[in-house]
Amino acid sequence: MGPIRSAPEKLPAKPQGEAALLVYLGQGIDFALNCRVRALARRLTERPLPGVREVLAAYHCLQVQFDPMLTDHQEMSAWVEQERRLLPQGKSQAGRRVELPVVYGGEAGPDLDYVAERTGLTPEEVIRRHGAVDHPCYVMGFTPGFPYLGGLDPSLAVPRMDSPRLDNPPGSVALAGGQTGVYPLGGPGGWWVIGRTPWLMYDPRRDPATLMEAGDMVRFVPSQESHFPAPPPLSLGWEAKGLEVFEVLAPGAFTTVQDAGRWGHQFRGVPVSGAYDQSALAWANLLVGNDPGDAALEITLMGPRLKAIRPVVIAVTGSDLGLSVDGTPAPMHQALALTPGQVLGFRGPCHGGARAVLAMTGGAASEKLLDSRSTYLLGRMGAPLAKGQVVRAGPGPQPPAGAVCPALDEPGEVLTLRVVPGPNQEFFSPQGLESFYGARWELTAQADRRGARLEGPALSFAPGSPASLVSEPNTPGVIQVPSGGQPIIMLREQTVGGYPKIGSVFGPDLDRLARAQSGQAIRFAAMSADQAVAEARRLGRKFQTARERLPR
């Protein structure tokens, strides 16, 4: 009889809303632990259960995103546990070795002298020590292709900037804490820039889109290169085989092509993105005979003016932005048949809402990038509609006009958002949790497709809680609370975050937030993960019933 082995302890698992689960394999920043996380994530990705949308590995935990219509948190937790126990035990393996050229100092590295002064080293010694060791890539995130690299010589550790720089050149190589990062597309950031790589780190039109992946071992090599490539262009292309449907007479304030999202690329730091108001997208597509996730036009605040080039059936759902045809008010939430020459417009101003979705039969036929038509400006995919463009649609039979769907809920005077608590409840004091659910919050003007900042009483943290965490995967609706105590609701365009997460907004309620304008009053109400799954399924059945009853 062999030795008796005790069963391995079950992994802690915490819900993130109704459609995601965080599973912790440990804590902290350790490359061997990170290798185990990635090995398990890889096994789960290769052996998925029905309903699994994506598995994302981070430093010490992984996230499973799933369709709550097909599965739930309990089944996902049991599946992860089973696969973890079947995972072969062996030495953790690193990925590829990447030698990244870097031009240090000068215009390319404006903070090199500061880092040298702060650490008591010469600039030459900073460069030598930075390039003398391998830097393991733990996770990709923050922006597409941004690598979080460990292995920094402890003598080079410097705190983050008190006030982030508003813009960095593409390829900036920067330090903060015990890590190195590379800003693939430039942009704002609070890390100290000591150099710049002449390599284009990310391009959505390239395969693979990023030069690095989590697990790679990176070695920085000094370079004298003087040419730095420009970031990929922002452009909205249309499929040549698409049917010409509309001429853009005026583009509106911010009109973009969006679909159900870009799945399968979060491990490269590319978020799902997609329509902010997923309910409006699904209902609009239903009315014109498309699949629920087909591409449509997402309209913000002030809508476009579009002249029909050919007969087309359209539908507009979401907020009432004053839809009109040839200057005459037209009904929303209804399939409308347009003839060539008719002009679809939006009279404005918006009536208490911020966003609407315009679907057309066949779906908007913009070019696909990384398996989706969704516009993602930070990721250099797509661009807002422009005057003079021709909107194209895919082929499809024209359904009869007149089909209607229920009007979608406007935010109202006070918008109540249901929240699944956690996964970092323990970081907040009882008073902080009471304030979160008891206070009336205001949606500030600091909102975009990445996140929405709220204003209200500062939430208090539990004694001894850190102001930030090792970055963990996010999902749309996650509510992060920075050290100032003001919540930020993460939206469609972020993959990881390092602030404590007090809860996650229920997905269909996030759609209602999409229709809200700055100044909107908001309250939070707790719901359990089981309640959230049950409600998602009820709403899903309601949509499916309506879909089956529509004439075809």
C-alpha positions in Angstrom: 0.0 0.0 0.0 1.5 3.3 -1.1 1.6 6.5 1.0 -1.6 8.3 1.6 -1.7 11.7 -0.2 -4.0 14.4 1.0 -6.1 16.0 -1.7 -4.8 19.4 -2.8 -6.6 22.3 -1.2 -9.4 23.8 -3.4 -8.5 27.0 -5.2 -10.3 30.2 -4.0 -12.8 31.3 -6.6 -14.7 34.6 -6.6 -17.5 35.8 -9.0 -17.1 38.9 -11.1 -20.7 39.7 -12.1 -22.9 37.1 -13.7 -20.5 36.1 -16.5 -16.9 35.8 -15.0 -15.0 34.0 -12.3 -11.6 34.8 -10.7 -9.6 31.8 -9.5 -6.5 32.4 -7.4 -3.5 30.0 -7.5 -1.6 32.1 -5.0 -0.7 35.6 -4.1 2.0 38.1 -5.1 4.5 38.4 -8.0 6.5 35.2 -8.5 7.4 33.8 -11.9 7.1 30.2 -11.0 3.5 30.9 -9.7 2.8 32.9 -12.9 4.0 29.9 -15.0 1.5 27.6 -13.2 -1.3 30.1 -13.8 -0.5 30.3 -17.5 -0.1 26.5 -17.8 -3.6 26.0 -16.3 -5.1 28.8 -18.4 -3.6 27.1 -21.5 -5.1 23.7 -20.5 -8.5 25.3 -19.9 -8.3 27.1 -23.3 -7.5 23.8 -25.1 -10.2 21.8 -23.3 -13.1 24.3 -23.0 -16.6 23.5 -21.7 -19.7 24.7 -23.6 -20.3 28.3 -22.7 -16.7 29.3 -22.0 -15.9 32.5 -23.9 -12.3 33.2 -22.8 -9.7 32.3 -20.2 -7.2 35.0 -19.2 -4.1 34.5 -17.1 -2.6 37.2 -14.8 0.1 37.3 -12.2 -1.3 34.9 -9.6 -4.9 34.3 -10.8 -6.9 33.5 -13.9 -10.3 34.6 -15.1 -12.9 32.5 -16.8 -15.4 34.5 -18.9 -18.6 32.6 -19.8 -22.1 32.8 -21.2 -24.5 32.6 -18.2 -27.2 31.3 -20.5 -25.1 28.0 -20.8 -23.3 27.7 -17.5 -22.6 29.3 -14.1 -20.0 30.0 -11.5 -20.3 26.7 -9.8 -19.8 24.7 -12.9 -16.9 26.9 -14.0 -15.3 26.5 -10.5 -15.6 22.7 -10.5 -14.2 22.6 -14.1 -11.2 24.7 -13.2 -10.6 22.6 -10.1 -10.8 19.3 -12.0 -8.4 20.5 -14.8 -6.0 21.8 -12.1 -5.8 18.4 -10.5 -5.2 16.8 -13.9 -2.5 19.3 -14.8 0.8 17.4 -15.2 3.3 18.4 -12.5 6.7 19.5 -13.8 9.1 22.3 -13.9 7.6 25.6 -14.9 8.7 26.6 -18.4 9.4 30.1 -19.6 8.5 31.2 -23.1 10.6 32.6 -25.9 13.7 34.7 -25.4 13.2 38.2 -26.9 16.0 40.7 -27.3 14.5 44.1 -27.5 16.7 47.0 -28.8 16.4 50.2 -26.8 17.7 53.7 -27.4 18.5 55.0 -23.9 18.5 58.6 -22.7 18.1 61.9 -24.6 14.8 62.6 -26.3 14.1 58.8 -26.3 14.6 58.5 -22.5 13.8 61.8 -20.8 13.8 60.3 -17.3 17.1 58.4 -17.5 19.0 61.1 -15.6 16.2 61.3 -12.9 16.4 57.5 -12.4 20.2 57.7 -12.1 20.0 60.5 -9.6 17.3 58.8 -7.6 19.2 55.5 -7.4 22.6 57.0 -6.9 24.0 55.5 -10.1 25.4 57.0 -13.3 23.2 56.9 -16.4 25.6 54.4 -17.9 25.3 52.1 -14.9 21.5 52.3 -15.0 21.6 51.2 -18.7 24.1 48.4 -17.9 22.1 47.0 -15.0 18.8 47.3 -16.9 20.2 45.2 -19.8 22.2 42.7 -17.7 19.2 40.5 -16.6 16.3 38.7 -18.1 12.9 40.3 -17.6 10.0 37.8 -17.5 6.7 38.9 -19.0 4.0 38.2 -16.4 0.9 39.6 -18.2 -0.1 41.8 -21.1 -2.6 44.5 -20.5 -3.4 48.2 -19.7 -3.2 48.8 -23.4 -2.8 46.3 -26.3 0.7 44.9 -26.3 1.8 46.5 -23.0 4.0 44.0 -21.2 4.3 43.9 -17.4 7.9 42.8 -17.0 9.6 41.6 -13.8 13.2 40.8 -13.0 14.3 44.4 -12.5 17.5 44.9 -10.6 16.3 46.0 -7.1 18.8 48.9 -7.3 16.7 50.4 -10.2 13.3 50.4 -8.4 11.7 53.8 -8.4 8.1 54.8 -7.3 5.5 55.8 -9.9 5.2 59.5 -10.8 2.9 61.6 -8.5 1.3 63.0 -11.6 1.3 60.8 -14.8 2.7 62.2 -18.0 0.0 63.0 -20.4 1.7 61.6 -23.4 4.6 59.2 -24.2 6.1 58.4 -27.6 5.2 54.9 -29.0 7.8 52.3 -27.8 8.7 54.1 -24.6 10.5 51.9 -22.1 9.7 52.8 -18.6 10.3 51.8 -14.9 8.0 51.9 -11.9 8.3 49.9 -8.6 10.2 46.7 -9.5 8.9 46.4 -13.0 9.6 47.6 -16.6 6.9 48.4 -19.1 6.9 49.3 -22.8 4.2 51.7 -24.1 3.5 50.2 -27.5 1.3 53.0 -28.7 2.5 55.8 -26.4 -0.1 57.7 -24.5 -0.4 58.7 -20.9 1.4 56.9 -18.1 3.0 57.3 -14.7 6.2 55.3 -15.2 9.7 56.8 -15.7 10.8 56.7 -19.3 14.5 55.7 -19.7 14.5 54.8 -23.4 12.6 53.9 -26.5 12.5 50.8 -28.7 12.5 51.2 -32.5 10.4 48.1 -32.8 6.7 48.4 -33.5 5.3 46.5 -30.5 1.7 46.2 -31.6 -0.1 46.3 -34.9 -3.7 44.9 -35.3 -3.1 44.3 -39.0 -0.1 42.0 -38.2 -0.1 38.3 -37.3 0.6 38.1 -34.4 -0.5 41.5 -33.4 2.0 41.8 -30.5 5.7 41.1 -30.5 5.5 39.6 -26.9 3.4 37.3 -24.9 3.2 36.5 -21.3 5.9 34.0 -20.4 8.5 35.5 -22.7 12.0 36.3 -21.2 13.0 39.8 -22.4 16.6 41.1 -22.6 17.1 44.8 -23.3 19.9 45.6 -25.7 21.3 49.2 -26.1 20.8 50.5 -29.7 21.8 53.6 -31.7 18.8 53.4 -34.0 17.4 56.8 -35.1 14.2 55.7 -36.8 11.1 55.0 -34.8 8.0 53.8 -36.7 4.7 55.6 -36.5 1.8 53.8 -34.7 -0.7 52.0 -36.9 -3.1 54.4 -38.6 -6.7 55.0 -37.5 -8.9 54.2 -40.4 -12.4 53.0 -41.1 -12.3 50.6 -44.1 -15.3 48.9 -45.7 -15.5 45.5 -47.4 -15.4 46.0 -51.2 -18.0 43.2 -51.6 -20.4 45.0 -49.2 -23.5 46.7 -50.6 -23.5 50.6 -50.6 -26.3 51.6 -48.3 -25.8 55.1 -47.0 -23.9 58.2 -47.9 -22.7 60.1 -44.8 -23.9 63.7 -45.1 -22.9 64.5 -41.5 -21.1 62.1 -39.1 -22.6 63.1 -35.8 -20.7 63.7 -32.6 -19.2 60.3 -32.3 -20.6 57.5 -34.5 -18.7 54.2 -34.7 -19.2 50.6 -36.0 -19.6 48.2 -33.1 -20.6 44.5 -32.8 -20.9 42.1 -29.9 -17.1 42.2 -29.3 -13.7 41.0 -30.0 -13.2 37.7 -28.1 -10.0 35.7 -27.9 -7.3 38.4 -27.8 -7.3 39.6 -24.2 -4.1 37.7 -23.5 -2.4 40.3 -25.8 -4.0 43.1 -23.9 -6.8 43.6 -26.5 -10.1 44.0 -24.7 -13.4 42.6 -25.9 -14.7 46.2 -26.7 -17.9 46.0 -28.8 -21.2 47.9 -28.3 -21.4 49.8 -25.0 -25.1 49.0 -25.0 -25.3 45.3 -25.8 -29.0 45.1 -25.3 -29.7 47.9 -27.8 -27.4 46.2 -30.3 -29.2 42.8 -30.0 -32.8 44.3 -30.2 -31.9 46.5 -33.2 -30.4 43.6 -35.0 -33.4 41.4 -34.2 -35.8 43.9 -35.8 -33.9 43.9 -39.1 -33.3 40.2 -39.3 -29.7 40.0 -38.3 -27.9 37.9 -35.7 -27.9 39.6 -32.3 -24.2 40.4 -32.4 -23.9 41.7 -36.0 -22.2 45.0 -36.5 -24.2 48.3 -36.3 -23.6 52.0 -35.8 -23.3 53.2 -32.2 -24.4 56.8 -31.9 -23.4 59.1 -29.1 -25.3 62.2 -28.1 -25.8 63.8 -31.6 -26.5 61.4 -34.4 -25.5 61.4 -38.1 -27.3 62.3 -41.3 -27.4 59.5 -43.7 -28.8 59.4 -47.3 -30.1 56.0 -48.4 -28.4 54.8 -51.6 -30.5 51.6 -52.0 -33.6 50.2 -50.4 -32.8 49.2 -46.8 -34.6 48.2 -43.6 -33.2 49.9 -40.5 -34.0 50.0 -36.8 -32.8 52.4 -34.0 -32.9 51.3 -30.4 -31.5 52.7 -27.1 -31.8 56.3 -26.1 -34.2 58.7 -27.9 -31.9 61.0 -29.9 -34.7 62.4 -32.1 -34.8 60.0 -35.0 -36.3 61.4 -38.2 -36.7 60.5 -41.9 -36.7 63.4 -44.3 -37.1 65.7 -41.4 -40.2 64.0 -40.1 -40.1 62.3 -36.6 -39.8 58.5 -37.0 -40.5 55.8 -34.5 -37.7 54.1 -32.6 -37.7 50.4 -31.7 -39.3 49.5 -35.0 -38.2 48.3 -38.4 -38.4 51.1 -41.0 -38.0 50.7 -44.7 -36.1 53.4 -46.5 -36.0 54.1 -50.2 -33.2 55.6 -52.2 -32.7 59.3 -51.6 -34.4 59.4 -48.2 -32.4 61.0 -45.4 -32.2 59.5 -42.0 -31.3 62.0 -39.3 -31.4 62.8 -35.6 -33.0 66.1 -34.6 -31.5 66.3 -31.1 -30.9 67.3 -28.5 -31.1 63.9 -26.9 -34.1 63.3 -24.6 -32.5 62.2 -21.4 -30.2 59.6 -22.9 -26.7 59.4 -24.5 -26.5 56.5 -26.9 -28.5 54.7 -29.5 -27.8 51.8 -32.0 -28.7 51.9 -35.7 -28.8 48.5 -37.3 -29.3 47.8 -41.0 -30.2 44.5 -42.7 -27.0 42.5 -43.4 -25.1 44.3 -40.8 -22.5 47.1 -41.2 -19.7 45.6 -43.4 -16.6 47.4 -42.1 -13.3 45.5 -42.3 -12.7 42.9 -39.7 -9.6 43.3 -37.5 -8.7 40.6 -35.0 -12.0 38.8 -35.7 -14.3 41.7 -35.1 -15.7 44.8 -36.8 -15.8 46.8 -33.5 -14.1 50.2 -33.5 -11.4 50.4 -30.7 -9.5 53.7 -31.1 -6.9 53.0 -28.5 -6.1 49.8 -30.3 -5.9 51.5 -33.7 -8.9 49.6 -35.0 -11.5 51.5 -37.0 -12.3 55.2 -36.8 -15.4 57.4 -36.2 -17.7 57.9 -39.2 -16.6 60.8 -41.5 -18.5 63.1 -43.9 -18.5 61.8 -47.4 -18.0 58.1 -46.5 -20.2 55.4 -47.9 -21.6 52.9 -45.4 -21.7 49.4 -46.7 -23.8 46.4 -45.4 -23.6 42.7 -45.9 -26.0 40.7 -48.0 -29.3 39.6 -46.6 -33.0 39.3 -47.4 -34.9 42.5 -46.5 -37.4 41.7 -43.8 -40.8 43.3 -43.7 -41.0 46.7 -42.1 -43.1 47.3 -39.0 -41.7 44.8 -36.6 -41.5 46.4 -33.1 -39.7 45.6 -29.8 -40.2 47.0 -26.3 -38.7 50.4 -25.7 -35.5 50.1 -23.7 -35.4 51.6 -20.2 -34.1 55.1 -20.0 -31.9 55.9 -16.9 -34.6 58.0 -15.2 -34.0 60.5 -12.4 -32.0 57.9 -10.3 -30.4 54.9 -12.0 -30.2 51.9 -9.8 -27.4 49.5 -10.8 -27.5 46.0 -9.5 -24.1 44.8 -8.3 -22.6 41.4 -7.6 -20.3 42.0 -4.5 -16.5 41.4 -4.7 -14.1 40.0 -5.4 -12.2 42.4 -3.0 -14.8 43.1 -0.4 -12.4 42.4 2.4 -10.4 45.5 1.5 -13.3 47.9 2.5 -14.4 48.8 6.0 -18.0 48.2 7.1 -18.5 51.9 6.9 -17.1 51.9 3.3 -19.5 49.1 2.2 -22.4 50.8 3.9 -21.6 54.1 2.1 -21.2 52.3 -1.3 -24.8 50.9 -1.2 -26.3 53.8 0.8 -25.0 56.8 -1.0 -26.3 58.6 -4.0 -23.6 58.9 -6.6 -23.2 61.2 -9.6 -21.8 60.2 -13.0 -19.0 62.7 -13.8 -18.0 63.9 -17.2 -14.8 61.8 -16.9 -16.2 58.9 -18.8 -15.3 57.2 -22.0 -15.5 53.6 -23.3 -12.8 52.5 -20.9 -14.4 53.6 -17.6 -16.9 56.0 -15.9 -15.9 57.9 -12.8 -18.4 58.5 -10.0 -18.5 61.3 -7.4 -19.8 60.9 -3.9 -18.6 60.2 -0.3 -15.1 58.8 -0.2 -15.3 55.1 0.6 -13.1 54.0 3.5 -10.8 51.0 3.4 -10.2 48.4 6.0 -7.2 49.1 8.3 -4.0 47.9 6.7 -5.5 47.4 3.2 -3.1 48.4 0.4 -4.0 51.3 -1.9 -3.4 49.1 -5.0 -3.1 45.4 -5.8 -1.1 43.2 -8.1 -3.1 43.7 -11.3 -5.9 41.2 -11.9 -8.2 40.7 -14.9 -11.2 42.9 -15.2 -14.5 42.4 -17.0 -17.0 45.1 -18.1 -18.9 46.4 -15.1 -16.1 45.8 -12.5 -16.1 48.7 -10.0 -12.6 49.7 -8.9 -11.9 52.1 -6.1 -8.6 54.0 -6.1 -7.1 55.4 -2.9 -9.2 58.5 -3.1 -12.3 56.4 -2.5 -14.3 57.5 -5.6 -15.5 54.4 -7.6 -14.7 53.9 -11.3 -17.0 51.5 -13.3 -14.8 49.8 -15.9 -16.5 49.6 -19.3 -15.7 47.9 -22.6 -12.0 48.7 -23.2 -9.8 47.5 -20.3 -8.4 44.0 -19.5 -6.6 44.3 -16.2 -6.5 46.7 -13.3 -4.7 47.1 -9.9 -7.2 48.8 -7.7 -9.5 47.0 -5.2 -12.8 45.8 -6.7 -15.8 46.3 -4.6 -18.3 44.7 -7.0 -19.4 44.2 -10.6 -22.4 45.8 -12.3 -24.9 43.3 -13.7 -24.5 43.2 -17.4 -27.9 44.4 -18.6 -27.8 47.2 -16.0 -24.4 48.3 -17.6 -26.4 48.7 -20.8 -28.7 51.2 -19.0 -25.6 53.1 -17.8 -24.6 53.4 -21.5 -27.7 55.5 -22.0 -26.9 57.9 -19.1 -25.3 61.3 -19.4 -22.9 63.1 -17.1 -24.7 64.3 -14.0 -26.9 61.2 -13.8 -27.7 60.1 -10.2 -26.8 56.5 -9.4 -27.5 54.1 -6.6 -26.2 50.6 -6.1 -28.1 47.5 -5.0 -26.5 44.2 -4.1 -27.5 40.9 -5.8 -25.9 37.5 -5.4 -24.1 35.8 -8.2 -26.8 33.1 -8.4 -29.5 35.8 -8.6 -27.5 37.5 -11.4 -27.3 34.3 -13.5 -31.0 33.6 -13.0 -31.9 37.2 -14.1 -29.6 37.0 -17.1 -31.3 33.7 -18.1 -34.8 35.3 -17.7 -33.9 38.2 -19.9 -32.3 35.8 -22.4 -35.5 33.7 -22.6 -37.5 36.9 -23.1 -35.3 38.0 -26.0 -35.5 34.5 -27.6 -39.3 34.4 -27.4 -39.5 37.8 -29.1 -37.1 36.7 -31.8 -39.2 33.6 -32.5 -42.4 35.6 -32.8 -41.1 38.1 -35.3 -42.3 37.6 -38.9 -39.6 36.4 -41.4 
